[in-house]
Amino acid sequence: MSGHSKWASIKHKKAAEDAKRGKIFTKLIKEITVAARMGGGDPDGNPRLRTAIDAAKAANMPKSNIENGIKKGTGELPGVVYEEITYEGYGPGGVALLIETMTDNKNRTVAEVRYILDKHGGNLGESGCVSWMFNLVGLIRVPKDGISEEDIFEKALEVGADDVQDGDDCWEIYTSVASLTDIKAALETTKVTIENAERIALPQNYIKVEGKEAIRLMKIMVKLEEHDDIQNVFSNFDIDDEELEAIQAEL
């Protein structure tokens, strides 16, 4: 496995800021509820739920919110039924967009996703038009402080990870989706500090964007990420760091 998703890194940094303000609670509760509905309310027997709970705790979500989300998923408490739908399309420059949603009104959601894309030079495509360009993998981020590349590479491979990449301010450990929670737990037993663990869609190749196309693309990505019905957005764009910083300062 090779490659590094720039958007995954950008999104991770943004999520850390959003967590401080409680802005991601709605999305986390949706994930907890759906995970509990699909796989049961016991996190020990439901890896997806366990990952969702870990993410909620990392965002300092109150324990009562987590418990209520689980109970709504298992039917112990009344709640909204969410449907998982993935939309596919293209952004400026022909970059691929994979948009994962959880919604109680798919007509509303698809209309709003289409509006965001159309407004900034993108377009919604048919199912399957870009999903083949991505591989679903598990991603574990480890802060670089206190651990060398050689050490983290050795520890990661010992517990069965597939690859380790340099993710700027952290080490990025890649796993299969199925083994994500087990490898995270195994790393924690070796005293490795885990910043977060999640499932992502990793692009097989990248498209460079710059100038006006890069500006329009970043507007699309930010607007999609801010939408309450959208859980994840994945893209195969690449952009120079200096240009990215300039664009982010304007958004």
C-alpha angles and dihedrals in degrees: 000000000000140000137070125240108225092192091053089058093045091048092049092054091047091049090054090056093044090051090059089058097041091243095134098052093097093055093044092051090050091052092048092049095048093043091052092047093051101039107018133261099279109097091198090065097033113063093185091054092046091053091048092050091049090052091049092050090049088055090051094245111173115258091237091059091052092048093048091049090054092047092051089052094050093044096248088119128032115254148148117288111231126203121211113226129169119207124197131202149124136274131203112307091028095281117160122248124199110187120190116197140181112201144163090205115040094182090059093045098049091047092052093045090051091049093053092049096045093047093057103038102274133111140210115246137196124280110280096020095118108003090091088065092066137065119211108230141158118252126199119186121208122187112244094225111110099003129083127219090250093052097047092045091053094046093046094052092045091060094045105265119155102221146345124222134185106251099185101251096019144030113256115214116195124207139161113277091242094056098040098103094041093050091046090053092047092051091050090057088059089057093252112153111235116207094185143325127212146150114257139175106241116204118237090214138003138235119213116229128186143160118013092351090057092050093050091046094052090050089054093048094048094046092048093048091050093054112105093219093054116085101176140006121196127187139172098222126130124199136175112261094232092052091045092054091050092050094047090052089059098046 
